[in-house]
Amino acid sequence: MTIPNLDAMTSADLWAFHTKYQRGSKRSDCAALLGSKFHGYTVIAADLSAYAANKATAQDCRERGDIESALMYEGICERIYNDLPAPARW
């Protein structure tokens, strides 16, 4: 597996990750990220994608000074992260 540390990425990198791994993405991309023998790898890739989109949105909110919204999106990220299987965490 090659799970990147999504918390260390820029907003632009997170949006690119989201685009590549969102629901309906190529199975081969998801397999390269998680390994095709990893049960539910396409769903987990989509969950990572959702984390990336919410993290990028939180960063964008903070950049605009909208801390309240950023905290809301960061809370969503925390829930997604906590629901990931341990091998899919960074």
C-alpha distances in whole Angstrom, upper triangle without the diagonal:
4,6,9,12,14,17,18,18,21,23,23,19,18,20,19,15,17,19,16,14,18,19,20,17,16,14,13,12,10,9,7,6,5,6,10,10,9,13,14,11,13,15,12,11,15,15,13,16,18,17,17,21,22,21,23,26,26,26,28,31,31,32,35,36,35,34,34,32,29,30,29,26,25,26,24,21,21,22,19,17,19,18,14,13,12,8,8,10,11
4,6,10,12,15,15,15,18,20,19,16,15,18,16,13,15,17,14,13,17,19,20,17,16,15,14,11,10,10,8,5,7,9,12,14,12,16,16,12,14,16,13,11,15,15,12,14,17,16,15,19,20,19,20,23,24,23,26,28,28,29,32,33,33,31,32,30,27,28,28,25,23,24,23,19,20,21,18,16,19,19,15,14,13,10,9,10,10
4,7,8,11,12,12,16,17,17,14,13,16,15,11,13,16,14,12,15,17,19,16,17,16,15,12,11,11,10,6,7,10,14,15,13,15,15,12,13,14,11,10,13,12,9,11,14,13,12,16,17,16,17,20,20,20,23,25,25,26,29,30,29,28,29,27,24,24,24,21,19,21,19,16,17,18,15,12,15,15,12,12,11,9,7,7,7
4,6,9,8,9,12,14,15,11,10,14,13,10,12,15,13,13,15,18,20,18,18,18,17,14,13,14,12,9,11,14,17,19,16,19,18,15,16,17,14,12,14,14,10,12,14,12,11,14,16,14,15,18,18,17,20,22,22,23,26,27,27,26,27,25,22,22,23,20,18,20,19,15,16,18,15,13,16,17,14,15,14,12,9,9,7
4,5,6,7,11,13,14,11,10,14,14,11,13,17,16,15,17,20,22,20,21,21,21,17,16,18,16,12,14,17,20,21,19,21,20,17,18,18,15,14,16,14,11,12,14,11,10,14,14,12,13,17,16,15,18,20,20,20,24,24,24,23,24,22,19,19,20,17,15,17,17,13,14,16,14,12,15,16,14,15,14,13,10,8,5
4,5,5,9,10,12,9,7,11,11,9,10,14,14,13,14,18,20,18,20,20,20,17,16,18,16,13,14,18,21,22,20,21,20,17,17,17,14,12,14,12,9,10,11,8,7,10,11,8,9,13,13,12,15,17,17,18,21,21,21,20,21,19,16,17,17,14,12,15,14,10,12,14,12,10,14,15,13,15,15,14,11,10,8
4,6,8,10,13,11,9,13,14,12,13,17,17,16,18,21,24,22,24,24,24,21,19,22,20,17,18,21,24,26,23,24,23,20,21,20,17,16,17,15,11,13,13,10,9,12,11,8,9,12,11,10,14,15,14,16,19,19,19,17,19,17,14,14,16,13,11,13,13,10,11,14,13,11,14,16,15,17,16,16,14,11,9
4,7,10,12,10,9,13,14,13,15,18,18,18,19,23,25,23,24,25,25,21,20,22,20,17,19,22,25,27,24,26,25,22,23,22,19,18,19,17,14,15,16,13,11,14,14,10,11,14,13,11,14,17,15,16,19,20,20,19,21,20,16,17,19,16,14,17,17,14,15,18,17,14,18,20,18,20,18,18,16,13,10
4,7,8,6,6,10,10,10,12,14,15,15,17,20,23,20,22,23,23,19,19,21,19,16,18,22,25,27,24,26,24,22,21,21,19,16,17,16,13,13,14,12,9,11,12,9,9,12,12,10,13,15,15,15,18,19,20,19,21,19,16,18,19,16,14,18,17,14,16,19,17,15,19,20,19,21,20,19,16,15,12
4,5,5,6,9,10,11,12,14,15,17,18,21,24,21,23,25,25,21,21,24,22,19,21,25,27,30,27,29,27,24,24,23,21,19,19,18,15,14,15,13,10,11,12,9,7,11,11,8,10,13,13,12,15,17,18,17,20,18,15,17,19,15,15,18,18,15,18,20,19,18,21,23,21,24,23,23,20,18,16
4,5,5,6,9,10,10,12,14,15,16,19,22,20,22,24,24,21,21,24,22,20,22,25,28,30,28,29,27,24,23,22,21,18,18,17,14,13,13,12,9,9,10,8,5,8,9,6,7,11,11,10,13,15,15,16,18,15,13,16,16,13,13,17,16,14,17,19,18,18,21,22,21,24,24,24,21,19,18
4,5,5,6,9,10,11,13,15,15,19,21,19,21,23,23,19,20,23,21,19,22,25,27,30,28,29,27,24,22,23,21,18,18,18,15,13,14,14,10,10,12,11,8,10,12,10,10,14,14,13,15,18,18,19,21,19,16,19,20,16,17,20,19,17,20,22,20,20,24,24,23,26,26,25,22,21,19
4,5,5,6,9,10,11,12,14,18,19,17,19,21,20,16,17,20,18,15,18,22,24,26,24,26,24,21,20,20,19,16,16,16,13,11,13,13,9,10,13,11,8,12,14,12,12,16,16,16,18,21,21,21,23,20,18,20,21,17,17,20,19,16,19,21,19,18,22,23,20,23,23,22,18,18,16
4,5,5,6,9,10,11,12,15,18,16,18,19,20,16,16,19,17,15,17,21,23,25,23,24,22,19,18,18,16,13,13,13,10,8,10,9,5,6,9,7,6,9,11,10,11,14,15,15,17,19,19,19,20,18,15,17,17,14,14,17,15,12,16,17,15,15,19,19,17,20,21,20,16,16,15
4,5,5,6,9,10,10,14,16,14,17,19,19,16,16,20,18,16,19,22,23,26,24,25,22,20,18,18,17,14,13,14,11,9,10,10,7,6,9,9,7,9,12,11,11,14,16,15,17,20,19,20,21,18,16,18,18,14,15,18,16,14,18,19,17,17,21,21,19,22,23,23,19,19,18
4,5,5,6,9,10,14,15,13,14,17,17,13,14,17,16,14,17,20,22,25,23,24,22,19,17,18,17,13,13,15,12,9,12,12,9,9,13,12,10,13,15,14,14,18,19,19,20,23,23,23,25,22,20,22,22,18,19,21,19,17,20,21,19,19,23,22,20,23,24,22,19,19,18
4,5,5,6,8,12,14,11,13,15,15,11,11,14,13,11,14,17,18,21,19,21,18,15,14,15,13,10,10,11,9,6,10,10,7,8,12,11,10,13,15,15,16,19,20,20,22,24,23,24,25,22,19,21,21,17,17,20,17,15,18,19,16,16,19,19,17,19,20,18,15,15,15
4,5,5,6,9,11,10,13,14,15,12,12,15,15,13,15,18,19,22,20,20,18,15,13,13,12,9,8,10,8,4,7,8,6,6,9,10,9,11,14,14,15,17,19,19,21,23,22,22,23,20,18,20,19,15,16,18,15,13,17,17,14,15,18,18,16,19,20,19,16,16,16
4,6,6,9,10,8,11,14,14,11,12,16,15,14,16,19,20,23,21,22,19,16,14,14,14,11,10,12,11,7,10,12,9,9,13,14,12,14,17,17,17,19,22,21,23,25,24,25,26,22,21,23,22,18,19,21,18,17,20,21,17,18,22,21,19,22,23,22,18,19,20
4,6,9,10,6,8,11,11,8,9,12,12,11,13,16,16,20,18,20,17,14,12,13,13,9,9,12,11,8,11,13,11,11,15,15,14,17,19,19,20,22,24,24,26,28,27,28,28,25,23,25,24,20,21,23,20,18,21,22,18,19,22,21,18,20,22,20,17,18,18
4,7,8,5,8,9,10,7,7,10,11,9,11,13,14,17,15,16,13,11,8,10,9,6,6,9,8,5,9,11,10,11,14,15,14,17,19,19,20,23,24,25,26,29,27,27,28,24,23,24,23,19,20,21,18,16,19,19,15,16,19,17,15,17,19,17,14,16,17
4,6,6,9,11,13,10,9,13,14,12,14,16,16,19,17,17,14,12,9,9,10,7,5,8,8,5,7,10,10,9,12,14,14,15,18,19,19,21,24,24,25,27,26,26,26,22,21,23,21,17,19,20,16,15,18,18,14,16,19,17,15,18,20,19,16,17,18
4,6,9,10,13,12,10,13,15,14,15,17,16,18,17,16,12,11,8,7,10,8,5,8,10,8,9,12,13,12,15,17,17,18,21,22,22,24,26,27,28,30,28,28,28,24,24,25,22,19,21,21,18,17,20,18,15,17,19,17,16,18,21,20,17,19,21
4,7,8,11,11,10,13,15,15,16,17,16,19,17,17,13,12,8,10,12,10,8,12,13,11,13,16,16,15,18,20,20,21,24,25,25,27,29,30,31,33,31,32,31,28,27,28,26,23,24,25,21,21,23,22,19,20,23,20,19,20,23,22,19,21,23
4,6,9,7,7,11,12,12,13,15,14,17,16,17,14,11,8,10,12,9,8,12,12,10,13,15,15,15,18,19,19,21,23,24,24,27,29,29,30,33,31,32,32,28,27,28,27,23,24,25,22,20,23,22,19,20,23,21,19,20,22,21,18,20,21
4,5,5,7,9,10,11,13,13,12,16,16,16,14,11,9,12,13,10,11,15,14,13,16,18,17,18,21,22,22,24,26,27,27,30,32,32,33,36,34,35,35,31,30,32,30,26,27,28,25,23,26,25,21,22,25,23,20,21,23,21,18,21,22
4,5,5,6,9,10,10,10,8,12,12,13,11,9,7,10,12,10,11,14,14,14,17,19,18,19,22,23,24,26,28,28,29,32,33,34,36,38,36,36,36,33,31,32,31,27,28,29,25,23,26,25,21,22,24,21,19,19,21,19,16,20,21
4,5,5,6,9,10,9,8,12,13,14,13,10,9,13,14,11,13,16,16,15,19,20,19,21,24,24,24,27,29,29,30,33,34,34,36,38,37,37,38,34,33,34,33,29,29,30,27,25,27,27,23,23,25,23,20,20,22,19,17,20,21
4,5,5,6,9,9,10,13,13,15,14,10,9,12,12,9,11,14,13,12,16,17,16,17,21,21,21,23,25,25,26,29,30,31,33,35,34,34,34,31,29,30,29,26,26,27,24,22,24,24,20,20,23,21,18,19,20,17,15,18,18
4,5,5,6,7,8,11,10,12,10,6,6,9,9,6,9,11,10,10,14,15,15,16,19,20,20,22,24,25,26,28,30,30,32,34,33,33,33,30,28,29,28,24,24,25,22,20,22,21,17,17,20,18,15,15,17,14,12,15,16
4,5,5,4,4,8,8,10,10,7,8,11,10,9,12,14,13,14,17,18,18,20,22,23,23,26,28,28,29,32,33,34,36,37,36,36,36,33,31,32,31,27,27,28,25,22,24,24,20,19,22,20,16,16,17,14,12,16,17
4,6,6,7,11,11,14,13,10,11,14,12,10,13,15,14,14,18,18,17,20,22,22,23,25,27,27,28,31,32,32,35,37,36,35,36,33,31,32,31,27,27,28,26,23,24,25,21,20,22,21,18,17,18,14,13,16,16
4,6,9,11,10,13,12,9,10,12,10,8,11,12,10,11,15,15,14,17,19,19,19,22,24,24,25,28,29,29,32,33,32,32,32,30,27,28,27,24,23,24,22,19,21,21,17,16,19,18,14,14,15,12,10,12,13
4,7,8,6,9,9,6,8,11,8,7,11,12,11,13,15,15,16,18,20,20,21,24,25,25,27,30,30,31,34,35,34,33,33,31,28,28,28,25,24,24,22,19,20,20,16,15,17,16,12,11,12,9,7,11,12
4,5,6,9,10,7,10,12,11,10,14,15,14,16,19,19,19,22,24,24,25,28,29,29,31,33,34,35,37,39,38,37,37,34,32,32,31,28,27,28,25,23,24,23,20,19,20,19,15,14,14,11,11,14,15
4,5,8,9,6,9,12,11,11,14,16,16,17,20,21,21,23,25,26,27,29,31,31,33,35,36,37,39,41,39,39,39,36,34,34,33,30,29,29,27,25,26,25,21,21,22,20,17,15,17,14,13,17,19
4,6,9,8,11,13,12,13,16,17,17,19,22,22,23,26,27,27,29,31,32,33,35,37,38,39,41,43,41,40,40,37,35,35,34,31,30,30,28,25,26,25,22,21,22,19,16,14,15,13,13,17,19
4,6,5,9,11,9,11,14,14,14,17,19,19,20,23,24,24,26,28,29,30,32,34,35,36,38,39,38,37,36,34,32,32,30,28,27,27,24,22,22,21,18,17,18,16,13,10,12,9,10,13,16
4,6,9,9,9,11,13,14,15,17,19,19,21,23,24,25,27,29,30,31,33,34,35,37,39,40,38,37,36,34,32,32,30,27,27,26,24,22,22,20,17,17,18,15,12,10,13,11,11,15,18
4,6,5,6,9,10,11,12,14,15,17,18,20,21,22,24,26,27,29,30,32,33,35,36,37,35,34,34,31,29,29,27,25,25,24,21,20,20,18,15,16,16,13,11,10,13,12,11,15,18
4,6,5,6,9,10,10,12,14,15,16,18,20,21,22,24,25,27,28,30,31,33,35,36,34,33,33,30,28,28,27,24,24,24,21,19,20,19,15,15,17,14,11,11,13,11,9,13,16
4,5,5,6,9,10,10,12,14,15,17,18,20,21,23,24,26,27,29,30,31,33,35,33,32,32,29,27,28,26,23,23,23,20,18,20,19,15,16,18,15,13,13,16,14,12,15,18
4,5,5,6,9,10,10,12,14,15,17,18,20,21,23,24,26,27,29,30,32,33,31,30,29,26,25,25,23,20,21,20,17,16,17,16,12,14,15,12,10,11,15,14,11,14,17
4,5,5,6,8,10,10,12,14,15,16,18,20,21,22,24,26,27,28,30,31,29,28,28,25,24,23,22,19,19,19,16,14,15,14,10,11,12,10,7,8,11,11,8,10,13
4,5,5,6,9,10,10,12,14,15,16,18,20,21,22,24,26,27,29,30,28,28,28,25,23,23,22,19,19,19,16,14,16,15,12,12,15,13,10,11,14,12,9,11,13
4,5,5,6,9,10,10,12,14,15,16,18,20,21,22,24,26,27,28,27,26,26,23,21,22,20,17,17,18,14,13,15,14,11,12,15,13,11,13,16,15,12,14,16
4,5,5,6,9,10,11,12,14,15,16,18,20,21,23,24,26,27,25,24,23,20,19,19,17,14,15,15,11,10,12,11,7,9,11,9,8,11,13,13,10,11,14
4,5,5,6,9,10,10,12,14,15,16,18,20,21,22,24,25,24,23,23,20,18,19,18,14,14,15,12,9,12,12,8,8,11,10,8,11,13,12,9,9,11
4,5,5,6,9,10,11,12,14,15,16,18,20,21,23,24,23,22,22,19,18,19,17,14,14,16,13,11,14,14,10,11,15,14,12,15,16,16,12,13,14
4,5,5,6,8,10,11,12,14,15,16,18,20,21,22,20,20,20,16,15,16,14,11,12,13,9,8,11,11,8,10,13,12,12,15,17,17,14,14,15
4,6,5,6,8,10,10,12,14,15,16,18,20,21,19,18,18,15,13,14,13,9,9,10,8,5,8,9,6,7,11,11,10,14,15,16,12,11,12
4,5,5,6,8,10,10,12,14,15,16,18,20,18,18,19,16,13,15,14,11,11,13,11,8,11,13,10,10,14,14,13,16,17,17,14,13,13
4,5,5,6,9,10,10,12,14,15,17,18,17,17,17,14,12,14,13,9,11,13,10,9,13,14,11,13,16,16,16,19,20,21,17,16,17
4,5,5,6,9,10,10,12,14,15,16,14,14,14,11,9,11,9,6,7,9,7,6,10,11,10,11,14,15,15,19,20,21,17,16,16
4,5,5,6,9,10,11,12,14,15,14,13,14,11,9,10,10,7,6,10,9,6,10,12,11,11,14,16,15,19,19,20,17,15,14
4,5,5,6,9,10,10,12,14,13,14,15,12,10,12,12,9,10,13,12,10,13,15,14,15,18,19,18,22,22,23,19,18,17
4,5,5,6,9,10,11,12,11,11,12,9,7,10,10,7,9,12,11,10,14,15,15,16,19,20,20,23,24,25,21,20,20
4,5,5,6,9,10,10,9,8,10,7,4,7,8,5,6,10,10,9,12,14,14,15,18,19,19,23,24,25,21,19,19
4,5,5,6,9,10,10,9,12,10,7,10,11,9,9,13,13,12,14,17,17,17,20,21,21,25,25,25,22,20,19
4,5,5,6,9,9,10,12,10,8,12,13,10,11,15,15,14,17,19,19,19,23,24,24,27,28,28,25,23,22
4,5,5,6,5,7,8,6,5,9,10,9,10,13,14,14,17,19,19,20,22,24,24,28,29,30,26,24,24
4,5,5,5,5,9,8,6,9,11,10,11,14,15,15,17,19,20,20,23,25,25,28,28,29,26,24,23
4,5,8,9,12,11,9,13,15,13,14,17,18,17,20,22,22,23,25,27,27,31,31,31,28,26,24
4,6,8,11,10,10,13,15,14,15,18,19,19,21,24,24,25,27,29,29,33,33,34,31,29,27
4,6,9,9,9,11,14,14,14,17,19,19,21,23,24,24,27,29,29,33,33,34,31,29,28
4,6,6,6,9,10,11,12,15,16,17,19,21,22,23,25,26,28,31,32,33,30,28,27
4,5,5,6,9,10,10,12,14,15,16,18,20,21,22,24,26,29,29,31,28,26,25
4,5,5,7,9,10,11,13,15,15,17,19,20,21,23,25,29,29,31,28,26,26
4,5,5,6,9,10,11,13,14,16,17,19,20,22,23,27,28,29,26,24,24
4,5,5,6,9,10,11,12,14,15,16,18,20,21,25,25,27,24,22,21
4,5,5,6,9,10,10,12,14,15,16,19,20,24,24,26,23,21,21
4,5,5,7,9,10,11,13,14,16,17,19,23,24,26,23,21,21
4,5,5,6,9,10,11,12,14,16,17,21,22,23,20,18,19
4,5,5,6,9,10,10,12,14,15,19,19,21,18,16,16
4,5,5,6,9,10,11,13,15,18,19,21,19,16,17
4,5,5,6,9,10,11,13,16,18,20,17,15,17
4,5,5,6,9,10,11,14,15,17,14,12,13
4,5,5,6,9,10,13,14,16,14,12,13
4,5,5,6,9,12,14,16,14,13,15
4,6,5,6,10,12,14,11,10,13
4,5,5,9,9,11,9,7,9
4,6,8,9,12,10,9,11
4,6,9,12,10,10,13
4,6,8,6,7,10
4,6,6,7,11
4,5,5,9
4,6,8
4,7
4
